Amino acid sequence: MSELPEGTGDERVDAIVTGLGRLGEQPASEHVAIFDEAFSGLESALAAVDEPGGQATGGQGAGERQAGER
Protein backbone atom coordinates (compact mmCIF):
# COMPACT_ATOMS: atom_id res chain seq x y z
CA MET A 1 0.00 0.00 0.00
CA SER A 2 1.21 3.53 -0.63
CA GLU A 3 2.06 5.97 2.14
CA LEU A 4 -0.77 7.12 4.35
CA PRO A 5 -1.58 10.83 4.39
CA GLU A 6 -0.10 12.93 7.17
CA GLY A 7 -3.45 13.81 8.71
CA THR A 8 -6.89 15.14 7.96
CA GLY A 9 -7.24 17.41 10.97
CA ASP A 10 -10.09 15.30 12.35
CA GLU A 11 -8.95 12.84 15.01
CA ARG A 12 -11.76 10.39 14.24
CA VAL A 13 -10.90 10.26 10.55
CA ASP A 14 -7.16 10.11 11.25
CA ALA A 15 -7.70 7.06 13.49
CA ILE A 16 -9.71 5.35 10.76
CA VAL A 17 -7.08 6.08 8.11
CA THR A 18 -4.36 4.80 10.44
CA GLY A 19 -6.37 1.60 10.86
CA LEU A 20 -6.17 1.04 7.12
CA GLY A 21 -2.44 0.57 7.62
CA ARG A 22 -3.31 -2.93 8.87
CA LEU A 23 -4.14 -3.96 5.29
CA GLY A 24 -0.53 -4.79 4.52
CA GLU A 25 -0.28 -7.05 7.57
CA GLN A 26 -3.43 -9.05 6.83
CA PRO A 27 -4.25 -11.59 4.15
CA ALA A 28 -6.48 -10.36 1.34
CA SER A 29 -9.34 -12.41 2.77
CA GLU A 30 -9.40 -10.03 5.78
CA HIS A 31 -9.41 -6.81 3.74
CA VAL A 32 -13.20 -6.65 3.34
CA ALA A 33 -13.67 -6.61 7.12
CA ILE A 34 -11.09 -3.83 7.50
CA PHE A 35 -12.74 -1.75 4.77
CA ASP A 36 -16.18 -2.35 6.32
CA GLU A 37 -14.87 -1.14 9.67
CA ALA A 38 -13.37 1.97 8.05
CA PHE A 39 -16.56 2.69 6.12
CA SER A 40 -18.71 2.40 9.26
CA GLY A 41 -16.37 4.68 11.17
CA LEU A 42 -16.35 7.32 8.42
CA GLU A 43 -20.14 7.10 8.15
CA SER A 44 -20.44 7.69 11.92
CA ALA A 45 -18.02 10.62 11.80
CA LEU A 46 -20.04 12.23 9.00
CA ALA A 47 -23.32 11.64 10.83
CA ALA A 48 -21.89 13.27 13.96
CA VAL A 49 -21.32 16.49 12.01
CA ASP A 50 -25.06 16.69 11.34
CA GLU A 51 -25.99 16.19 15.01
CA PRO A 52 -26.64 19.20 17.25
CA GLY A 53 -23.29 20.31 18.61
CA GLY A 54 -21.43 18.28 15.98
CA GLN A 55 -18.84 20.12 13.97
CA ALA A 56 -16.34 19.54 11.24
CA THR A 57 -12.83 19.99 12.56
CA GLY A 58 -9.59 20.81 10.83
CA GLY A 59 -8.87 20.58 7.16
CA GLN A 60 -11.25 22.06 4.67
CA GLY A 61 -14.72 22.68 6.02
CA ALA A 62 -17.89 21.62 4.29
CA GLY A 63 -18.11 23.42 0.99
CA GLU A 64 -14.73 25.10 1.33
CA ARG A 65 -12.18 24.56 -1.39
CA GLN A 66 -8.65 25.65 -1.87
CA ALA A 67 -7.87 27.94 -4.76
CA GLY A 68 -7.87 26.04 -8.02
CA GLU A 69 -10.08 23.16 -6.84
CA ARG A 70 -13.33 22.39 -8.56
GROMACS elastic network, one bead per residue, 0.5 to 0.9 nm:
[ bonds ]
;  ai    aj funct       b0    kb
    1     4     6  0.83792   500
    1    21     6  0.80240   500
    1    23     6  0.78000   500
    1    24     6  0.66079   500
    3     6     6  0.88615   500
    3    21     6  0.89169   500
    4     7     6  0.84164   500
    4    17     6  0.74145   500
    4    18     6  0.74423   500
    4    20     6  0.85869   500
    4    21     6  0.75053   500
    5     8     6  0.77123   500
    5    14     6  0.88796   500
    5    17     6  0.81660   500
    5    18     6  0.89904   500
    6    14     6  0.86360   500
    7    10     6  0.77276   500
    7    11     6  0.84244   500
    7    13     6  0.84552   500
    7    14     6  0.58303   500
    7    17     6  0.85648   500
    7    59     6  0.88164   500
    8    11     6  0.76975   500
    8    13     6  0.68237   500
    8    14     6  0.60173   500
    8    57     6  0.89470   500
    8    58     6  0.69087   500
    8    59     6  0.58492   500
    8    60     6  0.88179   500
    9    12     6  0.89724   500
    9    13     6  0.80433   500
    9    14     6  0.73085   500
    9    57     6  0.63648   500
    9    59     6  0.52190   500
    9    60     6  0.87935   500
   10    13     6  0.54121   500
   10    14     6  0.60612   500
   10    15     6  0.86586   500
   10    56     6  0.76287   500
   10    57     6  0.54377   500
   10    58     6  0.57430   500
   10    59     6  0.75093   500
   11    15     6  0.61051   500
   11    16     6  0.86466   500
   11    57     6  0.85051   500
   12    15     6  0.53026   500
   12    16     6  0.64579   500
   12    17     6  0.88364   500
   12    41     6  0.79491   500
   12    42     6  0.80230   500
   12    45     6  0.67197   500
   13    16     6  0.50581   500
   13    17     6  0.61677   500
   13    18     6  0.85177   500
   13    41     6  0.78360   500
   13    42     6  0.65550   500
   13    45     6  0.72356   500
   14    17     6  0.51174   500
   14    18     6  0.60590   500
   14    19     6  0.85565   500
   15    18     6  0.50539   500
   15    19     6  0.62042   500
   15    20     6  0.88970   500
   16    19     6  0.50236   500
   16    20     6  0.66543   500
   16    37     6  0.83641   500
   16    38     6  0.56712   500
   16    39     6  0.86937   500
   16    41     6  0.67040   500
   16    42     6  0.73144   500
   17    20     6  0.52093   500
   17    21     6  0.72149   500
   17    38     6  0.75085   500
   18    21     6  0.54319   500
   18    22     6  0.79585   500
   19    22     6  0.58175   500
   19    23     6  0.81746   500
   19    34     6  0.79428   500
   19    38     6  0.75527   500
   20    23     6  0.56944   500
   20    24     6  0.85283   500
   20    34     6  0.69299   500
   20    35     6  0.75116   500
   20    38     6  0.73125   500
   21    24     6  0.64898   500
   21    25     6  0.79229   500
   22    25     6  0.52771   500
   22    26     6  0.64498   500
   22    31     6  0.88625   500
   22    34     6  0.79438   500
   23    26     6  0.53716   500
   23    27     6  0.77237   500
   23    28     6  0.78802   500
   23    30     6  0.80480   500
   23    31     6  0.61910   500
   23    34     6  0.72848   500
   23    35     6  0.88914   500
   24    27     6  0.77588   500
   24    28     6  0.87462   500
   26    29     6  0.79173   500
   26    30     6  0.61383   500
   26    31     6  0.70969   500
   27    30     6  0.56279   500
   27    31     6  0.70512   500
   28    31     6  0.51921   500
   28    32     6  0.79284   500
   29    32     6  0.69562   500
   29    33     6  0.84460   500
   30    33     6  0.56333   500
   30    34     6  0.66480   500
   30    35     6  0.89868   500
   31    34     6  0.50783   500
   31    35     6  0.61449   500
   31    36     6  0.85071   500
   32    35     6  0.51244   500
   32    36     6  0.60219   500
   32    37     6  0.85526   500
   33    36     6  0.50101   500
   33    37     6  0.61452   500
   33    38     6  0.86309   500
   34    37     6  0.51204   500
   34    38     6  0.62552   500
   34    39     6  0.86252   500
   35    39     6  0.60083   500
   35    40     6  0.85362   500
   36    39     6  0.50582   500
   36    40     6  0.61268   500
   36    41     6  0.85451   500
   37    40     6  0.52394   500
   37    41     6  0.61990   500
   37    42     6  0.86783   500
   38    41     6  0.51050   500
   38    42     6  0.61370   500
   38    43     6  0.84933   500
   39    42     6  0.51721   500
   39    43     6  0.60282   500
   39    44     6  0.85820   500
   40    43     6  0.50328   500
   40    44     6  0.61693   500
   40    45     6  0.86307   500
   41    44     6  0.51144   500
   41    45     6  0.61924   500
   41    46     6  0.86699   500
   42    45     6  0.50047   500
   42    46     6  0.61700   500
   42    47     6  0.85415   500
   43    46     6  0.52083   500
   43    47     6  0.61553   500
   43    48     6  0.86553   500
   44    47     6  0.50126   500
   44    48     6  0.61227   500
   44    49     6  0.88452   500
   45    48     6  0.51722   500
   45    49     6  0.67368   500
   46    49     6  0.53620   500
   46    50     6  0.71133   500
   46    56     6  0.84887   500
   47    50     6  0.53718   500
   47    51     6  0.67333   500
   47    54     6  0.86186   500
   48    51     6  0.51356   500
   48    52     6  0.82723   500
   48    53     6  0.85507   500
   48    54     6  0.54227   500
   48    55     6  0.74977   500
   48    56     6  0.88019   500
   49    52     6  0.79452   500
   49    53     6  0.78781   500
   49    56     6  0.58897   500
   50    53     6  0.83107   500
   50    54     6  0.61012   500
   50    55     6  0.75744   500
   51    54     6  0.51100   500
   51    55     6  0.82255   500
   52    55     6  0.85128   500
   56    59     6  0.85782   500
   56    60     6  0.86834   500
   56    61     6  0.63057   500
   56    62     6  0.74208   500
   57    60     6  0.83039   500
   57    61     6  0.73168   500
   58    61     6  0.72753   500
   60    63     6  0.79046   500
   60    64     6  0.57012   500
   60    65     6  0.66269   500
   60    66     6  0.79018   500
   61    64     6  0.52768   500
   61    65     6  0.80605   500
   62    65     6  0.85724   500
   65    68     6  0.80471   500
   65    69     6  0.60085   500
   65    70     6  0.75790   500
   66    69     6  0.57415   500
   66    70     6  0.87918   500
   67    70     6  0.86677   500
